[in-house]
């Protein structure tokens, strides 16, 4: 029973990591490790092995492998706090180009607006 619970918790952690939540993944893996480590010795006994649906499965080995796998996942994830990527700062020449484009756009609007005030073609009441 504990073996299956630990497997489910491990897979929950794997899913959380794929979803981009390393903190939830580490928490689930930690819970799985605690469940596996706290399992009684009887979980790896020949009697327990005879109750499994897979006759070739040794529950003791399965639990040992799982504990090792969980430790590796926790070690790989520990100390690797995912920092959001800092936005790229454009260099000075890019900023100058952007400023020139903004000024040109403002000048074009001003020229267009000045041309509209000449009157003549528009109507005050389109109805």
C-alpha positions in Angstrom: 0.0 0.0 0.0 2.8 2.4 0.9 4.6 1.6 -2.3 1.6 2.6 -4.4 1.1 5.8 -2.3 4.7 6.8 -2.8 4.5 6.1 -6.5 1.4 8.3 -6.8 3.0 11.1 -4.8 6.1 10.9 -7.0 4.0 11.1 -10.2 2.1 14.1 -8.7 5.5 15.8 -8.2 6.5 15.0 -11.8 3.3 16.5 -13.1 3.8 19.6 -11.0 7.2 20.1 -12.4 5.9 19.7 -16.0 3.3 22.3 -15.2 6.1 24.7 -14.1 5.7 24.5 -10.4 9.0 23.2 -9.0 8.0 24.1 -5.4 4.9 21.8 -5.5 7.0 19.1 -7.2 9.6 19.2 -4.5 6.9 19.0 -1.8 5.2 16.0 -3.4 8.6 14.3 -3.8 9.4 15.0 -0.2 6.1 13.5 0.9 6.7 10.4 -1.3 10.2 10.0 0.3 8.8 10.2 3.8 6.1 7.6 3.0 8.6 5.3 1.5 11.2 5.7 4.3 8.5 5.2 7.0 7.3 2.0 5.5 7.6 -1.0 7.9 10.2 -3.7 7.2 7.3 -6.1 6.4 6.7 -4.1 3.2 9.8 -5.8 1.7 9.1 -9.2 3.0 8.5 -12.3 0.9 5.0 -12.4 2.2 4.4 -8.8 0.9 5.9 -9.8 -2.4 3.4 -12.6 -2.8 0.5 -10.1 -2.5 1.6 -8.0 -5.5 0.0 -8.4 -8.9 3.5 -8.7 -10.5 5.1 -11.9 -9.4 8.6 -10.7 -10.6 8.3 -7.5 -8.5 10.4 -7.3 -5.3 8.7 -4.6 -3.2 11.9 -4.1 -1.2 13.9 -3.4 -4.3 11.1 -1.2 -5.7 11.1 0.9 -2.6 14.9 1.2 -2.5 14.9 2.3 -6.2 12.2 4.8 -5.6 13.9 6.3 -2.6 17.1 6.7 -4.6 15.1 8.3 -7.5 13.3 10.7 -5.2 16.6 11.7 -3.5 18.1 12.5 -6.9 15.0 14.5 -7.9 15.2 16.5 -4.7 18.9 17.1 -5.1 18.6 18.2 -8.7 15.8 20.6 -7.7 17.4 21.8 -4.5 19.2 25.1 -4.8 17.8 25.7 -8.3 15.3 28.3 -7.5 13.8 29.2 -10.9 14.2 32.9 -11.4 12.0 34.6 -13.9 13.9 35.7 -16.9 14.9 39.3 -16.7 13.6 41.4 -19.6 16.2 42.2 -22.1 17.4 45.8 -22.0 17.9 47.3 -25.4 21.2 48.9 -26.0 21.6 52.6 -26.5 21.5 52.5 -30.4 18.2 50.6 -30.2 16.8 53.2 -27.8 17.9 56.0 -30.1 16.1 54.3 -33.0 13.0 53.9 -31.0 13.1 57.5 -29.9 13.6 58.6 -33.5 10.6 56.5 -34.6 8.4 58.0 -31.8 9.4 61.6 -32.8 8.7 60.8 -36.5 5.3 59.4 -35.7 4.5 62.5 -33.6 5.6 64.7 -36.5 3.5 62.8 -39.0 0.5 63.1 -36.8 1.0 66.9 -36.4 1.4 67.3 -40.1 -1.7 65.3 -40.8 -3.7 67.2 -38.2 -2.5 70.6 -39.6 -3.7 69.5 -43.1 -7.2 68.7 -41.8 -7.8 72.2 -40.5 -7.6 73.7 -43.9 -11.4 73.3 -44.1 -13.3 72.9 -47.3 -13.8 69.2 -48.0 -15.5 68.1 -44.8 -19.1 68.7 -43.8 -20.3 69.8 -40.4 -23.5 67.7 -40.6 -23.2 64.4 -42.4 -26.9 63.7 -42.1 
